[in-house]
Amino acid sequence: MRKLIFGLLLLLTFYYLSTHYEELKQVLEVFREGDGRWLWAAIGVQLLWTANIAAAFQACYDIMGIRERLARLVVLTSAAIFVNVVVPTYGVGTVAVLVTDGHQRGRPAGKVWTAVFLYTLFDYLGFMVVLLPAMIILDQLGAMNIVFITAGLFAVAVAVVLIAMTFLGIWSESKMVGTVSTLVTLLNKALHPLLRRDLINPFRAQIFAHEMSDGLRQIRRSPRGLIAPGALALTRKVLMMTILYMVSKAFHHPLPLDALLATFGISYLFSVASLTPSGVGIVEGAMVVTLVALNVPLATAVAIALAYRGITLWLRLAYGGLAVLWFGYKPITAVQESAVIGNPSSQDHTHSSQDMDQS
């Protein structure tokens, strides 16, 4: 379904470009008149943002008692985002690269999974800090619509689920396992008429819940360790908004703080609440709609959206492609190997479980 939607978006893009030649000329003119110095500055901030992502993963790894060099994590997380876009598996691609790398280096799979979970949790919590004022600003401007509201409710629901799973995992392993089993059963039943198979293996889901709970209990031993990933999550959002401001400055239409919050909030919202990988096509459209509602000329709005996404997504994919070559990963192989690691019947999984019990 995601591939179908992605292909449909490409067709619609080609159709729009072929039937709106004059508008395309205006956008190209905006690019020609842009100030390249601000775009280069935005790329410099993007490098800091990339390092921030790796530092956040390092902080989450530290909570799990895993020591990893920052430089290695910069390359590893870049490869992870590349795999997640090339092999659209609802976020599993990112986990696949990290778990596969950890497995090859003797890291317990459950602890790596938990570190990725904590990173995701703090990333959502950091986004929630931005989402509320963004929605309020859009509502005051009369730009709120049912699509934005639905996507916002979806993001909030995901954040609530992540928080609930965290507390369950910390305080009661049996309740977490039971909750996960119930949710997986309901989800498989709901999607079985469409997929004709179980979306999630129930037995693997139980093993995953056990491992997650074991990892989350590490938080009780070192709660101060949560400060670093929380601070880095907020800093990451500030860096992304800085990139967006620099891009708008490059096209001679610097966004004031309220417009900056609203545009960034919507762009990030549709990067997580989207059927396409990393919101490709959806985010750009949502940003243009928001910017036009904020009285930015259409051609300038399109240029800002394309340049911002070029720096925050496509440039990172270029880094990621080089990182994948560096590590020698094959995207689909990484995902498949991650599934094997999660298989409770494998000897490797048993060995990892024994390592965690000894810890």
C-alpha positions as CSV (number, residue, x, y, z in Angstrom):
1,M,0.0,0.0,0.0
2,R,2.8,2.4,0.9
3,K,4.6,1.7,-2.4
4,L,1.3,2.2,-4.3
5,I,0.8,5.6,-2.6
6,F,4.4,6.6,-3.2
7,G,4.1,5.7,-6.9
8,L,0.8,7.7,-7.1
9,L,2.5,10.7,-5.5
10,L,5.2,10.6,-8.1
11,L,2.7,10.4,-11.0
12,L,0.8,13.3,-9.5
13,T,4.0,15.3,-9.2
14,F,4.9,14.7,-12.8
15,Y,1.4,15.7,-13.8
16,Y,1.5,18.9,-11.8
17,L,4.9,19.9,-13.2
18,S,3.8,19.3,-16.7
19,T,0.5,21.3,-16.4
20,H,1.9,24.1,-14.2
21,Y,4.9,25.2,-16.3
22,E,4.6,28.9,-15.4
23,E,4.6,28.2,-11.6
24,L,7.6,25.9,-12.1
25,K,9.5,28.8,-13.8
26,Q,8.6,31.1,-10.8
27,V,10.0,28.5,-8.4
28,L,13.2,28.2,-10.4
29,E,13.5,32.0,-10.4
30,V,13.3,32.0,-6.6
31,F,16.1,29.4,-6.4
32,R,18.2,31.5,-8.8
33,E,17.8,34.6,-6.6
34,G,18.4,32.7,-3.4
35,D,21.4,33.5,-1.1
36,G,23.7,30.4,-1.2
37,R,25.5,31.5,1.9
38,W,22.5,30.8,4.1
39,L,22.0,27.4,2.5
40,W,25.6,26.5,3.2
41,A,25.1,27.7,6.8
42,A,22.0,25.5,7.0
43,I,24.1,22.5,5.8
44,G,26.6,23.3,8.6
45,V,23.8,23.1,11.1
46,Q,22.6,19.9,9.5
47,L,25.9,18.3,10.4
48,L,25.5,19.4,14.0
49,W,22.0,17.8,13.9
50,T,23.4,14.6,12.6
51,A,25.9,14.5,15.4
52,N,23.1,15.3,17.9
53,I,21.2,12.2,16.6
54,A,24.2,10.0,17.2
55,A,24.8,11.6,20.6
56,A,21.2,10.8,21.6
57,F,21.6,7.2,20.7
58,Q,24.9,7.1,22.6
59,A,23.1,8.4,25.7
60,C,20.4,5.7,25.3
61,Y,23.0,3.1,24.8
62,D,24.7,4.3,28.0
63,I,21.5,3.8,30.0
64,M,21.6,0.1,28.8
65,G,25.2,-0.3,29.8
66,I,26.4,-0.4,26.2
67,R,29.5,1.7,25.4
68,E,29.8,2.9,21.8
69,R,31.9,5.6,20.2
70,L,30.2,8.7,18.9
71,A,32.0,8.6,15.5
72,R,30.8,5.1,14.9
73,L,27.2,6.0,15.8
74,V,27.2,9.0,13.4
75,V,27.9,6.6,10.6
76,L,25.6,3.9,11.9
77,T,22.6,6.1,12.4
78,S,23.2,7.6,8.9
79,A,23.1,4.1,7.5
80,A,19.9,3.4,9.5
81,I,17.9,6.3,8.0
82,F,19.0,5.2,4.5
83,V,17.8,1.7,5.1
84,N,14.5,2.9,6.6
85,V,13.7,4.9,3.5
86,V,14.9,2.4,0.9
87,V,13.2,-0.5,2.6
88,P,10.0,1.0,4.0
89,T,9.1,-1.2,6.9
90,Y,7.4,1.2,9.3
91,G,10.6,2.0,11.2
92,V,11.9,-1.5,11.4
93,G,14.7,-0.6,8.9
94,T,16.3,1.7,11.5
95,V,16.1,-0.9,14.2
96,A,17.4,-3.6,11.8
97,V,20.7,-1.8,11.1
98,L,21.3,-1.1,14.8
99,V,20.3,-4.6,16.0
100,T,22.3,-6.3,13.2
101,D,25.4,-4.3,14.0
102,G,25.0,-5.0,17.7
103,H,24.5,-8.7,17.1
104,Q,27.6,-8.9,15.0
105,R,29.6,-7.2,17.8
106,G,28.1,-9.2,20.6
107,R,25.6,-6.7,21.9
108,P,22.5,-8.1,23.6
109,A,19.7,-7.6,21.1
110,G,17.1,-6.7,23.8
111,K,19.3,-3.8,25.1
112,V,19.8,-2.4,21.6
113,W,16.0,-2.6,21.0
114,T,15.4,-0.8,24.2
115,A,17.9,1.9,23.4
116,V,16.2,2.5,20.1
117,F,12.8,2.6,21.9
118,L,14.1,5.2,24.4
119,Y,15.4,7.3,21.5
120,T,12.0,7.2,19.8
121,L,10.2,8.0,23.1
122,F,12.3,11.1,23.8
123,D,12.0,12.2,20.1
124,Y,8.2,12.1,20.4
125,L,8.2,13.9,23.7
126,G,10.5,16.6,22.3
127,F,8.1,16.9,19.3
128,M,5.1,17.2,21.6
129,V,6.7,20.4,23.1
130,V,6.6,21.9,19.7
131,L,3.3,20.5,18.4
132,L,1.0,22.2,20.8
133,P,2.1,25.8,20.1
134,A,2.2,25.0,16.4
135,M,-1.4,23.9,16.5
136,I,-2.5,26.9,18.5
137,I,-0.8,29.3,16.0
138,L,-2.5,27.5,13.0
139,D,-5.8,27.7,14.7
140,Q,-5.4,31.4,15.5
141,L,-4.6,32.0,11.8
142,G,-7.6,30.0,10.7
143,A,-5.4,27.5,8.9
144,M,-6.4,24.5,10.9
145,N,-8.1,21.7,9.1
146,I,-9.3,18.1,9.7
147,V,-6.2,16.6,8.1
148,F,-3.9,18.5,10.5
149,I,-6.1,17.6,13.5
150,T,-6.2,13.9,12.6
151,A,-2.5,13.7,12.1
152,G,-1.9,15.5,15.4
153,L,-4.2,13.1,17.3
154,F,-2.3,10.2,15.7
155,A,1.0,11.6,16.9
156,V,-0.3,12.2,20.4
157,A,-1.7,8.7,20.5
158,V,1.7,7.2,19.6
159,A,3.3,9.3,22.3
160,V,0.8,8.1,24.9
161,V,1.4,4.5,23.9
162,L,5.2,4.9,24.1
163,I,4.9,6.5,27.6
164,A,2.5,3.7,28.8
165,M,4.8,1.0,27.5
166,T,7.7,2.6,29.3
167,F,6.0,2.7,32.6
168,L,4.7,-0.8,32.2
169,G,8.1,-2.1,31.3
170,I,9.8,-0.4,34.3
171,W,7.3,-1.5,36.9
172,S,5.7,-4.7,35.8
173,E,7.2,-7.2,33.2
174,S,4.1,-9.4,33.4
175,K,1.7,-6.6,32.7
176,M,3.8,-5.4,29.8
177,V,3.9,-8.8,28.3
178,G,0.1,-9.2,28.7
179,T,-0.6,-5.8,27.3
180,V,1.6,-6.4,24.2
181,S,0.1,-9.8,23.6
182,T,-3.5,-8.4,23.8
183,L,-2.6,-5.5,21.5
184,V,-0.9,-7.8,19.0
185,T,-3.9,-10.2,19.0
186,L,-6.3,-7.3,18.4
187,L,-4.1,-5.8,15.6
188,N,-3.7,-9.1,13.8
189,K,-7.5,-9.8,13.9
190,A,-8.3,-6.3,12.6
191,L,-5.8,-6.6,9.7
192,H,-6.2,-10.2,8.9
193,P,-9.1,-9.7,6.4
194,L,-6.8,-7.2,4.5
195,L,-3.4,-9.0,4.8
196,R,-4.7,-12.6,4.9
197,R,-2.0,-13.3,7.5
198,D,-0.7,-12.1,10.9
199,L,1.1,-8.8,10.7
200,I,3.1,-9.6,13.9
201,N,4.2,-13.0,15.2
202,P,2.6,-13.2,18.7
203,F,5.4,-15.4,20.1
204,R,8.1,-13.0,18.9
205,A,6.1,-10.1,20.3
206,Q,6.1,-11.7,23.8
207,I,9.9,-12.2,23.6
208,F,10.2,-8.6,22.5
209,A,8.2,-7.5,25.5
210,H,10.3,-9.5,27.9
211,E,13.5,-8.1,26.5
212,M,12.1,-4.5,26.5
213,S,11.0,-4.8,30.1
214,D,14.4,-6.2,31.1
215,G,16.1,-3.3,29.4
216,L,13.7,-0.6,30.7
217,R,14.4,-1.8,34.3
218,Q,17.9,-0.3,33.8
219,I,16.2,3.1,34.1
220,R,15.4,2.4,37.8
221,R,19.1,1.9,38.5
222,S,20.2,5.1,36.8
223,P,17.3,7.6,36.4
224,R,19.7,10.5,35.9
225,G,20.7,9.0,32.6
226,L,17.4,10.2,31.2
227,I,18.4,13.8,31.4
228,A,20.9,13.6,28.5
229,P,18.6,12.0,25.8
230,G,15.7,14.4,26.9
231,A,17.9,17.5,26.5
232,L,19.3,16.3,23.2
233,A,15.8,15.6,21.9
234,L,14.8,19.3,22.6
235,T,18.1,20.5,21.1
236,R,17.5,18.5,18.0
237,K,14.2,20.3,17.4
238,V,15.9,23.7,17.9
239,L,18.5,22.7,15.3
240,M,15.9,21.7,12.8
241,M,14.0,24.9,13.3
242,T,17.3,26.8,12.8
243,I,17.8,25.0,9.5
244,L,14.3,26.0,8.4
245,Y,14.9,29.6,9.4
246,M,18.2,29.7,7.5
247,V,16.5,28.3,4.4
248,S,13.7,30.9,4.6
249,K,16.4,33.6,5.0
250,A,18.2,32.3,1.9
251,F,15.0,33.0,-0.1
252,H,14.6,36.5,1.3
253,H,11.5,35.7,3.4
254,P,12.7,35.0,7.0
255,L,10.0,33.4,9.1
256,P,9.0,35.0,12.4
257,L,8.9,32.8,15.4
258,D,5.2,31.9,15.2
259,A,5.4,31.0,11.5
260,L,8.6,29.1,12.2
261,L,7.0,27.0,14.9
262,A,3.8,26.3,12.9
263,T,5.7,25.3,9.7
264,F,8.2,23.1,11.5
265,G,5.5,21.5,13.6
266,I,3.5,20.6,10.5
267,S,6.5,19.3,8.6
268,Y,7.6,17.1,11.5
269,L,4.1,15.9,12.1
270,F,3.7,14.6,8.6
271,S,7.1,13.0,8.6
272,V,5.9,10.7,11.4
273,A,2.2,10.5,10.5
274,S,2.6,9.5,6.9
275,L,2.1,6.4,4.7
276,T,5.2,7.3,2.6
277,P,8.8,6.7,3.9
278,S,9.8,9.7,6.0
279,G,6.8,11.6,4.6
280,V,8.2,11.9,1.1
281,G,5.8,14.1,-0.9
282,I,3.4,14.5,2.0
283,V,5.7,16.8,4.1
284,E,6.5,19.0,1.2
285,G,2.9,19.5,0.4
286,A,1.9,20.2,4.0
287,M,4.7,22.7,4.4
288,V,3.6,24.6,1.2
289,V,0.0,24.7,2.4
290,T,1.1,26.0,5.8
291,L,3.5,28.6,4.4
292,V,0.9,29.9,2.0
293,A,-1.6,30.2,4.9
294,L,1.1,32.3,6.6
295,N,1.1,34.7,3.7
296,V,4.3,33.4,2.0
297,P,4.1,33.6,-1.8
298,L,3.5,30.2,-3.4
299,A,6.8,30.1,-5.4
300,T,8.8,31.0,-2.3
301,A,6.9,28.5,-0.2
302,V,7.7,25.7,-2.6
303,A,11.3,26.7,-2.7
304,I,11.6,26.8,1.1
305,A,9.9,23.4,1.4
306,L,12.1,21.7,-1.3
307,A,15.3,23.2,0.1
308,Y,14.5,22.3,3.7
309,R,13.7,18.7,2.8
310,G,16.7,18.5,0.5
311,I,18.9,19.4,3.5
312,T,17.2,17.4,6.2
313,L,16.2,14.3,4.2
314,W,17.9,13.9,0.9
315,L,21.3,15.1,2.0
316,R,21.1,12.7,4.9
317,L,20.2,9.9,2.5
318,A,23.4,10.7,0.6
319,Y,25.4,10.3,3.8
320,G,23.5,7.2,4.6
321,G,24.2,5.6,1.2
322,L,27.9,6.1,1.8
323,A,27.6,4.7,5.3
324,V,25.8,1.6,4.0
325,L,28.7,1.1,1.6
326,W,31.2,1.6,4.4
327,F,29.6,-1.0,6.6
328,G,28.9,-3.3,3.7
329,Y,25.2,-3.7,4.5
330,K,22.6,-4.8,2.0
331,P,19.3,-3.0,3.1
332,I,17.0,-6.0,2.6
333,T,19.5,-8.3,4.2
334,A,19.8,-6.1,7.3
335,V,16.0,-6.2,7.8
336,Q,15.9,-10.0,7.3
337,E,18.8,-10.6,9.7
338,S,17.1,-8.4,12.3
339,A,14.0,-10.7,12.0
340,V,16.2,-13.8,12.5
341,I,17.8,-12.2,15.6
342,G,14.3,-11.6,17.0
343,N,13.5,-15.3,16.4
344,P,13.3,-16.9,19.9
345,S,14.2,-20.3,18.5
346,S,17.6,-19.2,17.3
347,Q,20.7,-20.0,19.2
348,D,21.9,-16.4,18.9
349,H,18.8,-15.2,20.7
350,T,19.2,-17.7,23.5
351,H,22.8,-16.6,23.9
352,S,21.7,-12.9,24.2
353,S,19.0,-13.8,26.7
354,Q,21.6,-15.6,28.8
355,D,23.9,-12.6,28.7
356,M,21.1,-10.3,29.9
357,D,20.2,-12.7,32.7
358,Q,23.8,-12.8,33.9
359,S,23.9,-9.0,33.8
